[in-house]
Amino acid sequence: MTNILLIETATMACSVGISRDGEIIALRESMEFRSHAEMVSVFIAEVMNETGFYYTDLHAVAVSKGPGSYTGLRIGVSTAKGICYGADLPLIAIETLAAMTSGFIMDYKEKILPDDLFCPMIDARRMEVYCRISDISQSVLTETEAIIVDDQSFKEKLANHRIWFFGDGAAKTETIIHHPNAMVVKDFNPSVKFMAGLAQYAFNQTQFENVAYFEPFYLKDFVAALPKVKGLS
């Protein structure tokens, strides 16, 4: 049996779980704003306690690698790497949008048509989102990118396919993209539930990261806001 600790902090969702042979056996999640720093360690302790596991009972740690929130990714990846160092475990990195697509197809299978396309969206800034498009077999049709959503976005593919837009960035499409083939789901969030099968596959294929050098997939450089100082314009 393979036991994997799973960590997802790429968006507002803070999700931690343990999978056994690709199936979730313990799960903790929160959508509380900016709760990652205080909750991720608590959730790890809780799922370890629930399963009765010691770190020596784990075979790997899997973390959502992005794209997503710069701060959230730093917290998740640094936590995962710390556990890997301390317990001498391999590190598995799962692309956030790939896990979202896998989970969406699983959860919405009864509503999906064979030629539908899938576009997970993570909110960036203003009208920008991180996204990619896949088909029902999860083959990637457009690579992960940051785009500004406008009324011309996805126009060619919408002409021939229904596209499911989902994730915390999907709401940006609702008032801009007016097309009968645009299917918007706003209440779908990343979760380690969607990472479990992908992490097990990566483990079976020994697709491990270099713990010392692995960095999250930020996609864009971090831009810090300048502090507002009274009396300065």
C-alpha positions as CSV (number, residue, x, y, z in Angstrom):
1,M,0.0,0.0,0.0
2,T,1.1,3.5,-0.8
3,N,0.4,6.4,1.6
4,I,0.8,9.9,0.3
5,L,0.4,13.2,2.1
6,L,-1.4,15.7,-0.2
7,I,-1.2,19.5,0.1
8,E,-3.1,22.1,-1.9
9,T,-2.7,25.8,-1.2
10,A,-2.5,27.4,-4.7
11,T,-5.8,29.4,-4.3
12,M,-8.1,30.4,-1.5
13,A,-8.6,26.8,-0.7
14,C,-6.4,25.3,1.9
15,S,-6.8,21.5,1.5
16,V,-4.8,18.7,3.1
17,G,-5.3,15.0,3.0
18,I,-3.8,11.5,3.0
19,S,-4.4,9.0,0.2
20,R,-3.9,5.3,0.2
21,D,-3.4,3.7,-3.2
22,G,-5.0,6.8,-4.8
23,E,-8.0,7.0,-2.6
24,I,-8.5,9.7,0.1
25,I,-8.6,8.3,3.6
26,A,-8.4,11.6,5.6
27,L,-9.3,15.2,4.5
28,R,-9.3,18.7,6.0
29,E,-10.3,21.8,4.0
30,S,-11.0,25.5,4.5
31,M,-12.0,28.4,2.2
32,E,-11.2,31.0,4.9
33,F,-9.5,33.9,3.3
34,R,-5.7,33.9,3.9
35,S,-5.8,31.0,6.3
36,H,-3.1,28.9,4.7
37,A,-0.2,29.9,7.0
38,E,-2.1,29.0,10.2
39,M,-4.2,26.1,8.9
40,V,-1.9,24.0,6.8
41,S,0.2,22.7,9.7
42,V,-3.0,22.2,11.8
43,F,-4.6,20.2,9.0
44,I,-1.5,18.0,8.5
45,A,-1.5,17.2,12.3
46,E,-5.2,16.4,12.2
47,V,-5.1,14.0,9.2
48,M,-2.0,12.3,10.6
49,N,-3.8,11.9,13.9
50,E,-7.0,10.6,12.2
51,T,-5.1,7.9,10.3
52,G,-2.8,7.1,13.2
53,F,0.2,7.6,10.9
54,Y,3.7,8.6,11.8
55,Y,5.8,10.2,9.0
56,T,7.6,6.9,8.7
57,D,4.2,5.5,7.5
58,L,4.2,7.8,4.5
59,H,5.7,7.0,1.1
60,A,5.7,10.5,-0.4
61,V,4.4,14.1,-0.1
62,A,2.5,15.6,-3.1
63,V,2.0,19.3,-3.4
64,S,0.0,21.4,-5.8
65,K,2.7,23.3,-7.8
66,G,0.7,26.1,-9.4
67,P,0.0,28.3,-11.0
68,G,-1.9,30.3,-8.4
69,S,-1.4,32.6,-5.4
70,Y,2.3,33.4,-4.9
71,T,2.0,33.4,-1.1
72,G,-0.2,30.3,-1.1
73,L,2.2,28.4,-3.3
74,R,5.2,29.4,-1.1
75,I,3.5,28.2,2.0
76,G,2.4,24.8,0.5
77,V,5.7,24.1,-1.2
78,S,7.9,25.1,1.7
79,T,5.8,22.9,4.1
80,A,6.0,19.9,1.7
81,K,9.7,20.3,1.3
82,G,10.3,20.6,5.0
83,I,8.4,17.3,5.6
84,C,10.3,15.6,2.8
85,Y,13.7,16.8,4.3
86,G,12.8,15.8,7.8
87,A,11.2,12.4,7.0
88,D,13.4,11.6,3.9
89,L,10.4,11.3,1.6
90,P,10.2,11.9,-2.1
91,L,8.4,15.0,-3.4
92,I,5.7,14.9,-6.0
93,A,4.4,18.1,-7.7
94,I,1.0,18.2,-9.4
95,E,0.0,21.0,-11.7
96,T,-3.0,22.7,-10.1
97,L,-5.0,23.1,-13.4
98,A,-4.5,19.5,-14.3
99,A,-5.8,18.3,-10.9
100,M,-8.8,20.7,-11.3
101,T,-9.6,19.3,-14.7
102,S,-9.4,15.7,-13.5
103,G,-11.7,16.5,-10.5
104,F,-14.2,18.4,-12.6
105,I,-14.5,15.6,-15.2
106,M,-15.1,13.1,-12.3
107,D,-17.6,15.3,-10.5
108,Y,-19.6,16.4,-13.6
109,K,-19.4,13.3,-15.7
110,E,-23.2,13.0,-15.9
111,K,-23.5,16.4,-17.6
112,I,-20.5,16.1,-19.9
113,L,-20.7,15.4,-23.6
114,P,-17.9,13.5,-25.4
115,D,-16.6,16.5,-27.4
116,D,-16.8,19.0,-24.5
117,L,-13.7,21.0,-23.6
118,F,-12.5,22.0,-20.1
119,C,-11.0,25.2,-19.0
120,P,-10.1,25.5,-15.3
121,M,-9.5,29.1,-14.3
122,I,-7.6,30.5,-11.4
123,D,-8.1,34.2,-10.5
124,A,-5.1,36.4,-11.1
125,R,-5.6,40.1,-11.1
126,R,-8.3,42.3,-12.5
127,M,-9.7,40.5,-15.6
128,E,-6.7,38.1,-15.8
129,V,-6.8,34.4,-15.2
130,Y,-4.5,31.4,-15.3
131,C,-6.0,28.7,-17.5
132,R,-5.5,25.9,-20.0
133,I,-7.9,23.9,-22.2
134,S,-8.1,20.1,-22.3
135,D,-10.4,17.5,-23.9
136,I,-12.4,14.7,-22.3
137,S,-9.2,12.5,-22.3
138,Q,-7.4,15.3,-20.5
139,S,-5.1,15.8,-23.4
140,V,-3.9,19.4,-23.3
141,L,-5.0,21.5,-26.2
142,T,-3.7,24.9,-25.0
143,E,-0.8,25.1,-22.6
144,T,-1.1,26.9,-19.2
145,E,-1.1,30.6,-19.7
146,A,-2.2,33.9,-18.1
147,I,-4.8,35.7,-20.2
148,I,-7.0,38.8,-19.9
149,V,-10.6,37.7,-20.6
150,D,-12.5,39.7,-23.2
151,D,-15.4,39.0,-25.5
152,Q,-13.1,37.4,-28.1
153,S,-11.5,34.9,-25.7
154,F,-12.0,31.3,-26.8
155,K,-14.1,32.4,-29.7
156,E,-12.8,29.8,-32.2
157,K,-13.2,26.8,-29.9
158,L,-16.6,27.9,-28.7
159,A,-17.8,27.8,-32.3
160,N,-17.4,24.1,-32.4
161,H,-17.4,22.9,-28.7
162,R,-19.0,23.4,-25.4
163,I,-16.4,24.7,-23.0
164,W,-16.7,24.3,-19.3
165,F,-15.2,27.2,-17.4
166,F,-14.7,26.5,-13.7
167,G,-12.6,27.6,-10.7
168,D,-12.4,30.9,-8.9
169,G,-11.6,32.8,-12.1
170,A,-14.6,31.5,-14.0
171,A,-16.9,34.2,-12.8
172,K,-14.9,36.7,-14.9
173,T,-16.3,35.0,-18.1
174,E,-19.9,35.2,-17.1
175,T,-20.6,38.8,-18.0
176,I,-18.1,39.0,-20.9
177,I,-18.4,35.8,-22.9
178,H,-21.9,35.5,-24.2
179,H,-22.1,32.2,-26.1
180,P,-24.5,29.2,-25.8
181,N,-21.5,26.9,-25.6
182,A,-19.9,28.7,-22.6
183,M,-20.7,26.6,-19.5
184,V,-19.7,28.5,-16.4
185,V,-19.3,26.8,-13.0
186,K,-18.3,29.3,-10.3
187,D,-18.4,27.2,-7.1
188,F,-15.7,24.6,-8.1
189,N,-12.5,24.8,-6.0
190,P,-9.1,23.0,-6.0
191,S,-8.9,20.1,-3.6
192,V,-6.4,17.4,-2.7
193,K,-9.3,15.0,-3.6
194,F,-8.4,15.7,-7.2
195,M,-4.7,15.2,-6.7
196,A,-4.9,11.8,-5.2
197,G,-5.0,9.7,-8.4
198,L,-2.5,11.9,-10.2
199,A,-0.1,11.7,-7.2
200,Q,-0.4,7.9,-7.1
201,Y,0.3,7.7,-10.9
202,A,3.4,9.9,-10.4
203,F,4.6,7.7,-7.5
204,N,4.2,4.6,-9.6
205,Q,6.2,6.2,-12.4
206,T,8.8,7.5,-9.8
207,Q,8.2,11.0,-11.1
208,F,9.8,12.8,-8.2
209,E,11.1,16.4,-7.8
210,N,14.5,17.4,-6.6
211,V,13.6,18.6,-3.1
212,A,16.5,21.0,-2.9
213,Y,15.8,22.8,-6.1
214,F,12.1,22.5,-6.8
215,E,10.2,25.8,-7.1
216,P,6.5,26.4,-7.6
217,F,5.1,27.1,-11.1
218,Y,4.3,30.8,-10.6
219,L,3.8,31.5,-14.3
220,K,4.3,35.2,-13.6
221,D,6.7,37.1,-11.5
222,F,5.5,38.3,-8.1
223,V,4.6,42.0,-8.0
224,A,4.6,43.5,-4.5
225,A,2.4,46.5,-3.9
226,L,4.2,49.6,-2.7
227,P,3.3,50.6,0.9
228,K,1.2,53.7,1.3
229,V,3.1,56.3,3.4
230,K,1.1,59.2,4.7
231,G,2.2,62.5,3.1
232,L,3.7,60.8,0.0
233,S,1.9,60.6,-3.3
